[in-house]
């Protein structure tokens, strides 16, 4: 029995070694292998950069929320117009104001 298990694991080991030799798997940085060592970051984020990033994210959030509100209002208005037309009424659209002469 043990010979069959050894025979079965041997091709898997050869396949694994062949794949590693071809370089198909990512190579790990040495600092990732040794957990006791820490890597020093060269880049340190400043408070100014955090404020700018927060302002950009806030602007993006406001644009998304504003767009959502506009879309919801447009859908409600369209639904109101379709309900009016389905009831067979005329002049369902809001009046168009013409400028005075």
mmCIF file of the C-alpha atoms, coordinates in Angstrom:
data_MODEL
# 
_entry.id   MODEL 
# 
loop_
_atom_site.group_PDB 
_atom_site.id 
_atom_site.type_symbol 
_atom_site.label_atom_id 
_atom_site.label_alt_id 
_atom_site.label_comp_id 
_atom_site.label_asym_id 
_atom_site.label_entity_id 
_atom_site.label_seq_id 
_atom_site.pdbx_PDB_ins_code 
_atom_site.Cartn_x 
_atom_site.Cartn_y 
_atom_site.Cartn_z 
_atom_site.occupancy 
_atom_site.B_iso_or_equiv 
_atom_site.pdbx_formal_charge 
_atom_site.auth_seq_id 
_atom_site.auth_comp_id 
_atom_site.auth_asym_id 
_atom_site.auth_atom_id 
_atom_site.pdbx_PDB_model_num 
ATOM 1   C CA . UNK A 1 1   ? 0.000   0.000  0.000   1.00 0.00 ? 1   UNK A CA 1 
ATOM 2   C CA . UNK A 1 2   ? 2.699   2.456  0.904   1.00 0.00 ? 2   UNK A CA 1 
ATOM 3   C CA . UNK A 1 3   ? 4.351   1.901  -2.475  1.00 0.00 ? 3   UNK A CA 1 
ATOM 4   C CA . UNK A 1 4   ? 1.158   2.928  -4.294  1.00 0.00 ? 4   UNK A CA 1 
ATOM 5   C CA . UNK A 1 5   ? 0.881   6.104  -2.240  1.00 0.00 ? 5   UNK A CA 1 
ATOM 6   C CA . UNK A 1 6   ? 4.527   6.908  -2.931  1.00 0.00 ? 6   UNK A CA 1 
ATOM 7   C CA . UNK A 1 7   ? 4.025   6.240  -6.638  1.00 0.00 ? 7   UNK A CA 1 
ATOM 8   C CA . UNK A 1 8   ? 0.977   8.546  -6.694  1.00 0.00 ? 8   UNK A CA 1 
ATOM 9   C CA . UNK A 1 9   ? 2.673   11.463 -4.885  1.00 0.00 ? 9   UNK A CA 1 
ATOM 10  C CA . UNK A 1 10  ? 5.819   11.283 -6.986  1.00 0.00 ? 10  UNK A CA 1 
ATOM 11  C CA . UNK A 1 11  ? 4.243   12.617 -10.230 1.00 0.00 ? 11  UNK A CA 1 
ATOM 12  C CA . UNK A 1 12  ? 2.559   15.431 -8.311  1.00 0.00 ? 12  UNK A CA 1 
ATOM 13  C CA . UNK A 1 13  ? 5.883   16.509 -6.896  1.00 0.00 ? 13  UNK A CA 1 
ATOM 14  C CA . UNK A 1 14  ? 7.472   16.403 -10.359 1.00 0.00 ? 14  UNK A CA 1 
ATOM 15  C CA . UNK A 1 15  ? 4.619   18.490 -11.798 1.00 0.00 ? 15  UNK A CA 1 
ATOM 16  C CA . UNK A 1 16  ? 4.944   21.029 -8.995  1.00 0.00 ? 16  UNK A CA 1 
ATOM 17  C CA . UNK A 1 17  ? 8.712   21.262 -9.526  1.00 0.00 ? 17  UNK A CA 1 
ATOM 18  C CA . UNK A 1 18  ? 8.236   21.685 -13.275 1.00 0.00 ? 18  UNK A CA 1 
ATOM 19  C CA . UNK A 1 19  ? 5.726   24.472 -12.799 1.00 0.00 ? 19  UNK A CA 1 
ATOM 20  C CA . UNK A 1 20  ? 7.986   26.304 -10.364 1.00 0.00 ? 20  UNK A CA 1 
ATOM 21  C CA . UNK A 1 21  ? 10.919  25.953 -12.728 1.00 0.00 ? 21  UNK A CA 1 
ATOM 22  C CA . UNK A 1 22  ? 8.856   27.480 -15.558 1.00 0.00 ? 22  UNK A CA 1 
ATOM 23  C CA . UNK A 1 23  ? 8.128   30.522 -13.419 1.00 0.00 ? 23  UNK A CA 1 
ATOM 24  C CA . UNK A 1 24  ? 4.347   30.312 -13.734 1.00 0.00 ? 24  UNK A CA 1 
ATOM 25  C CA . UNK A 1 25  ? 3.864   31.019 -10.028 1.00 0.00 ? 25  UNK A CA 1 
ATOM 26  C CA . UNK A 1 26  ? 4.590   34.385 -8.439  1.00 0.00 ? 26  UNK A CA 1 
ATOM 27  C CA . UNK A 1 27  ? 7.886   34.731 -6.718  1.00 0.00 ? 27  UNK A CA 1 
ATOM 28  C CA . UNK A 1 28  ? 7.668   35.906 -3.116  1.00 0.00 ? 28  UNK A CA 1 
ATOM 29  C CA . UNK A 1 29  ? 9.722   38.729 -1.746  1.00 0.00 ? 29  UNK A CA 1 
ATOM 30  C CA . UNK A 1 30  ? 12.138  37.492 0.935   1.00 0.00 ? 30  UNK A CA 1 
ATOM 31  C CA . UNK A 1 31  ? 10.517  39.735 3.559   1.00 0.00 ? 31  UNK A CA 1 
ATOM 32  C CA . UNK A 1 32  ? 7.243   37.846 3.055   1.00 0.00 ? 32  UNK A CA 1 
ATOM 33  C CA . UNK A 1 33  ? 8.872   34.532 3.885   1.00 0.00 ? 33  UNK A CA 1 
ATOM 34  C CA . UNK A 1 34  ? 10.427  35.713 7.157   1.00 0.00 ? 34  UNK A CA 1 
ATOM 35  C CA . UNK A 1 35  ? 7.588   37.031 9.346   1.00 0.00 ? 35  UNK A CA 1 
ATOM 36  C CA . UNK A 1 36  ? 9.889   38.431 12.040  1.00 0.00 ? 36  UNK A CA 1 
ATOM 37  C CA . UNK A 1 37  ? 11.288  41.129 9.784   1.00 0.00 ? 37  UNK A CA 1 
ATOM 38  C CA . UNK A 1 38  ? 9.271   44.222 8.947   1.00 0.00 ? 38  UNK A CA 1 
ATOM 39  C CA . UNK A 1 39  ? 9.643   46.191 5.766   1.00 0.00 ? 39  UNK A CA 1 
ATOM 40  C CA . UNK A 1 40  ? 10.149  49.940 6.040   1.00 0.00 ? 40  UNK A CA 1 
ATOM 41  C CA . UNK A 1 41  ? 7.812   52.001 3.887   1.00 0.00 ? 41  UNK A CA 1 
ATOM 42  C CA . UNK A 1 42  ? 9.445   54.755 1.891   1.00 0.00 ? 42  UNK A CA 1 
ATOM 43  C CA . UNK A 1 43  ? 6.117   56.576 1.430   1.00 0.00 ? 43  UNK A CA 1 
ATOM 44  C CA . UNK A 1 44  ? 4.376   58.165 4.387   1.00 0.00 ? 44  UNK A CA 1 
ATOM 45  C CA . UNK A 1 45  ? 0.930   59.660 3.880   1.00 0.00 ? 45  UNK A CA 1 
ATOM 46  C CA . UNK A 1 46  ? 0.579   63.212 5.180   1.00 0.00 ? 46  UNK A CA 1 
ATOM 47  C CA . UNK A 1 47  ? -2.444  64.896 6.723   1.00 0.00 ? 47  UNK A CA 1 
ATOM 48  C CA . UNK A 1 48  ? -2.752  67.159 3.668   1.00 0.00 ? 48  UNK A CA 1 
ATOM 49  C CA . UNK A 1 49  ? -3.003  64.171 1.326   1.00 0.00 ? 49  UNK A CA 1 
ATOM 50  C CA . UNK A 1 50  ? -5.653  62.561 3.543   1.00 0.00 ? 50  UNK A CA 1 
ATOM 51  C CA . UNK A 1 51  ? -7.706  65.782 3.509   1.00 0.00 ? 51  UNK A CA 1 
ATOM 52  C CA . UNK A 1 52  ? -7.503  65.962 -0.287  1.00 0.00 ? 52  UNK A CA 1 
ATOM 53  C CA . UNK A 1 53  ? -8.516  62.312 -0.626  1.00 0.00 ? 53  UNK A CA 1 
ATOM 54  C CA . UNK A 1 54  ? -11.432 62.833 1.768   1.00 0.00 ? 54  UNK A CA 1 
ATOM 55  C CA . UNK A 1 55  ? -12.578 65.920 -0.163  1.00 0.00 ? 55  UNK A CA 1 
ATOM 56  C CA . UNK A 1 56  ? -12.482 64.013 -3.453  1.00 0.00 ? 56  UNK A CA 1 
ATOM 57  C CA . UNK A 1 57  ? -14.428 61.121 -1.939  1.00 0.00 ? 57  UNK A CA 1 
ATOM 58  C CA . UNK A 1 58  ? -16.994 63.526 -0.458  1.00 0.00 ? 58  UNK A CA 1 
ATOM 59  C CA . UNK A 1 59  ? -17.446 65.195 -3.847  1.00 0.00 ? 59  UNK A CA 1 
ATOM 60  C CA . UNK A 1 60  ? -17.899 61.807 -5.519  1.00 0.00 ? 60  UNK A CA 1 
ATOM 61  C CA . UNK A 1 61  ? -20.442 60.781 -2.867  1.00 0.00 ? 61  UNK A CA 1 
ATOM 62  C CA . UNK A 1 62  ? -22.402 64.024 -3.369  1.00 0.00 ? 62  UNK A CA 1 
ATOM 63  C CA . UNK A 1 63  ? -22.456 63.495 -7.135  1.00 0.00 ? 63  UNK A CA 1 
ATOM 64  C CA . UNK A 1 64  ? -23.738 59.937 -6.731  1.00 0.00 ? 64  UNK A CA 1 
ATOM 65  C CA . UNK A 1 65  ? -26.418 60.932 -4.192  1.00 0.00 ? 65  UNK A CA 1 
ATOM 66  C CA . UNK A 1 66  ? -27.476 63.945 -6.281  1.00 0.00 ? 66  UNK A CA 1 
ATOM 67  C CA . UNK A 1 67  ? -27.707 61.769 -9.378  1.00 0.00 ? 67  UNK A CA 1 
ATOM 68  C CA . UNK A 1 68  ? -29.798 59.234 -7.477  1.00 0.00 ? 68  UNK A CA 1 
ATOM 69  C CA . UNK A 1 69  ? -32.213 61.910 -6.268  1.00 0.00 ? 69  UNK A CA 1 
ATOM 70  C CA . UNK A 1 70  ? -32.525 63.363 -9.778  1.00 0.00 ? 70  UNK A CA 1 
ATOM 71  C CA . UNK A 1 71  ? -33.153 59.888 -11.234 1.00 0.00 ? 71  UNK A CA 1 
ATOM 72  C CA . UNK A 1 72  ? -35.792 59.076 -8.607  1.00 0.00 ? 72  UNK A CA 1 
ATOM 73  C CA . UNK A 1 73  ? -37.616 62.364 -9.283  1.00 0.00 ? 73  UNK A CA 1 
ATOM 74  C CA . UNK A 1 74  ? -37.525 61.738 -13.034 1.00 0.00 ? 74  UNK A CA 1 
ATOM 75  C CA . UNK A 1 75  ? -38.970 58.252 -12.525 1.00 0.00 ? 75  UNK A CA 1 
ATOM 76  C CA . UNK A 1 76  ? -41.766 59.571 -10.257 1.00 0.00 ? 76  UNK A CA 1 
ATOM 77  C CA . UNK A 1 77  ? -42.691 62.232 -12.808 1.00 0.00 ? 77  UNK A CA 1 
ATOM 78  C CA . UNK A 1 78  ? -42.730 59.674 -15.633 1.00 0.00 ? 78  UNK A CA 1 
ATOM 79  C CA . UNK A 1 79  ? -44.924 57.355 -13.579 1.00 0.00 ? 79  UNK A CA 1 
ATOM 80  C CA . UNK A 1 80  ? -47.338 60.203 -12.844 1.00 0.00 ? 80  UNK A CA 1 
ATOM 81  C CA . UNK A 1 81  ? -47.513 61.052 -16.556 1.00 0.00 ? 81  UNK A CA 1 
ATOM 82  C CA . UNK A 1 82  ? -48.105 57.406 -17.539 1.00 0.00 ? 82  UNK A CA 1 
ATOM 83  C CA . UNK A 1 83  ? -50.843 57.004 -14.905 1.00 0.00 ? 83  UNK A CA 1 
ATOM 84  C CA . UNK A 1 84  ? -52.595 60.097 -16.254 1.00 0.00 ? 84  UNK A CA 1 
ATOM 85  C CA . UNK A 1 85  ? -52.370 58.845 -19.853 1.00 0.00 ? 85  UNK A CA 1 
ATOM 86  C CA . UNK A 1 86  ? -53.590 55.360 -18.859 1.00 0.00 ? 86  UNK A CA 1 
ATOM 87  C CA . UNK A 1 87  ? -56.760 56.921 -17.417 1.00 0.00 ? 87  UNK A CA 1 
ATOM 88  C CA . UNK A 1 88  ? -57.501 58.449 -20.816 1.00 0.00 ? 88  UNK A CA 1 
ATOM 89  C CA . UNK A 1 89  ? -57.043 62.059 -19.780 1.00 0.00 ? 89  UNK A CA 1 
ATOM 90  C CA . UNK A 1 90  ? -55.730 64.723 -22.095 1.00 0.00 ? 90  UNK A CA 1 
ATOM 91  C CA . UNK A 1 91  ? -53.190 67.427 -21.297 1.00 0.00 ? 91  UNK A CA 1 
ATOM 92  C CA . UNK A 1 92  ? -51.291 65.282 -18.790 1.00 0.00 ? 92  UNK A CA 1 
ATOM 93  C CA . UNK A 1 93  ? -47.951 66.942 -19.451 1.00 0.00 ? 93  UNK A CA 1 
ATOM 94  C CA . UNK A 1 94  ? -47.084 70.017 -17.404 1.00 0.00 ? 94  UNK A CA 1 
ATOM 95  C CA . UNK A 1 95  ? -47.879 73.281 -19.243 1.00 0.00 ? 95  UNK A CA 1 
ATOM 96  C CA . UNK A 1 96  ? -45.111 74.952 -21.181 1.00 0.00 ? 96  UNK A CA 1 
ATOM 97  C CA . UNK A 1 97  ? -44.828 78.577 -20.192 1.00 0.00 ? 97  UNK A CA 1 
ATOM 98  C CA . UNK A 1 98  ? -44.222 80.953 -23.047 1.00 0.00 ? 98  UNK A CA 1 
ATOM 99  C CA . UNK A 1 99  ? -42.306 84.145 -22.397 1.00 0.00 ? 99  UNK A CA 1 
ATOM 100 C CA . UNK A 1 100 ? -44.381 87.339 -22.334 1.00 0.00 ? 100 UNK A CA 1 
ATOM 101 C CA . UNK A 1 101 ? -43.891 89.772 -25.227 1.00 0.00 ? 101 UNK A CA 1 
# 
